[in-house]
Amino acid sequence: MALFIDTDLCTNMGACEPECPHTAIYDVGEYWKFSDGTSLSGQVKNLNGEVIDADVINKPLSDESYFIVADKCTNCIGEYDEPQCAAVCATDAPTLITGLEEEDKSRLIKKKEWLTEEQYNLDL
């Protein structure tokens, strides 16, 4: 399952942001796109089969602390032995989301492939 940043623990030091291989972590109040740090561009099908525009600028998910875009978070599966944001965080702010449908390893690998392989870009 994706990680989130516990706002009660986050000190906004920013060590996590550059460590994310898919640019899923953003600064306080920062606008974001699916195309940031990924191979996604233009019209793409997401893992639910919906067509989205990877270049659309989305509103910040938090104006209080750094935040993680769950649809871009792979827990670093297939790239590192542990989530890199959690490895560098001094306060353990990156935490597993609880109460949501758990993503198994195969789904996280599919998400990594979706973010890194150009085959998901559509010519519409």
Secondary structure, DSSP 4 states (H G I P E B T S, - for coil): --EEE-TTT-----SSGGG-TT--EE-TT--B-TTTTSS--SEEE-TTS-EEETTPPBPPS-SSS-EE-GGG--TTTTT-SS-HHHHH-SS--EEE--SSPPPPHHHHHHHHHHHH-GGGB---
